[in-house]
Amino acid sequence: MEDEKNPPPLDEGDIALLKSYGESGPYITEINKAEKDIKETVKKIKDLSGIKESDTGLALPSRWDLPSDQQMLKEEQSLRVARCTKIINPNTAEEQARYVVTVRGAGKFVVGLGDKVSPTDIEEGMRVGVDQTKFQIQIPLPPRIDPSITMMTVEEKPDVTYNDLARSKKACILFFDEVDAIGGARFDDGAGGDNEVQRTMLELINQLDGFDPRGNIKVIMATNRPDTLDPALLRPGRLDRKVEFGLPDMESRAQILKIHTRTMNCDRGIRFELLARLCPNTTGAEIRSVCTEAGMFAIRARRKTVTEKDFLDAVNKVIKGYKKFSSTAKYMVYN
């Protein structure tokens, strides 16, 4: 009993033996290696995710308390969107100030503030969140933004123009199709300002002008309504060459009819020259519509071949019947 109460002190050999425990065991090397691998793997996962706890406020999954979060969400009530239309007794004590809020579908109410809102946070005309029971103001809301307007906003404005971008290349061709949509003649809209289309056309003219040479940049524009273009866009120095593709003559219209009927099952002896004479001042697209409509007449009659009468009916329907919808400009009409 006396030996147990007063154990003998440890000598250097006993201390060395105690230190050897946990350091030179049969599995200590494998355990240390596994712990090191786990630390390196966790560090690699954090580096690959690129998200730190300080950035998002999220803790590790092992520290998540999902049942408590679900219970808190159940206890919190959803809010309704309202608008504060008037503040009664402003610049007074919080207990005396009252707020007139308009809740859609419910009406107008004179309410107070919630526990988490300060009087300096609320202004007249702003959107607020109110509770479902007393309609007290719980949080201020940002102004409503139209999504269509948000899509039109320019997030990052480029610091170079199209010409600057084109000059950096060896050769460049800028092609504007249907330029009459943005290059129409300017007019007074009655509102005292230019509309967006006119501002676009003025910016286009500004890009075409200048004392600096364009270099190896070619600008090509196409339109089927040159009579509606603004004269400032057509003057020399901006568009130097104007190439006009006129309407096909009678011989060309006959050739276009033969091209579009090449894959159709037509009767022999159809007089394409006669059909071409009956389609004056028409474009190639309108002649193609005549061929398509002739095939529809044959299908309605449950025939496998297209006759000359089908073409004559198609001419009466497409060319004469839809004359007011013709795509041919008035200045191109000739006999």
Secondary structure as UniProt FT lines:
FT   HELIX           2..5
FT   HELIX           12..20
FT   TURN            21..23
FT   HELIX           28..49
FT   HELIX           53..56
FT   HELIX           61..63
FT   HELIX           66..75
FT   STRAND          80..88
FT   TURN            90..91
FT   TURN            94..96
FT   STRAND          98..103
FT   TURN            104..106
FT   STRAND          107..111
FT   TURN            115..116
FT   HELIX           119..121
FT   TURN            124..125
FT   STRAND          127..130
FT   STRAND          137..140
FT   HELIX           147..152
FT   HELIX           162..167
FT   STRAND          172..177
FT   HELIX           179..181
FT   HELIX           196..208
FT   STRAND          217..222
FT   HELIX           226..228
FT   HELIX           231..234
FT   TURN            236..238
FT   HELIX           250..260
FT   TURN            261..263
FT   TURN            268..269
FT   HELIX           272..277
FT   TURN            280..281
FT   HELIX           284..300
FT   TURN            301..302
FT   HELIX           308..315
FT   HELIX           316..320
FT   TURN            321..322
FT   HELIX           323..325
FT   HELIX           330..332
//
